[in-house]
Amino acid sequence: MIRLYDLRHTCASLLLLDGRHPKVVSERLGHASTAITMDLHSHVVETLQDDATNRLGKMLFRVDDDAQQGDQTAIKIKNRRPLRIRRKSGKPDGA
């Protein structure tokens, strides 16, 4: 038997997995704060953290798309130089 609560929980989890902002999900559920929403749906946060890490790696190091998702032992990097961060002097580090 599926309860109404189960449908609410599934809806919130799917919205969070789809990248919807926790504030939007919290308002849909009628929670007083996003903290309540995230406490109840913290299992989703683990996958969101992996996704955020992968996206950041792609932005900073241009990580190869076929690298294993969640593989923390090695990261494949395309044959490109990583982005360079400039110091206040305007010269790249190491220059």
Protein Blocks (a to p, Z undefined) as FASTA:
>chain_A
ZZfklmmmmmmmmmmmnopafklmmmmnopabfklmmmmmmmmmmmmmmmmmmmmmmmmn
opafkbcehiakbccdddbdddddddfkopaehZZ
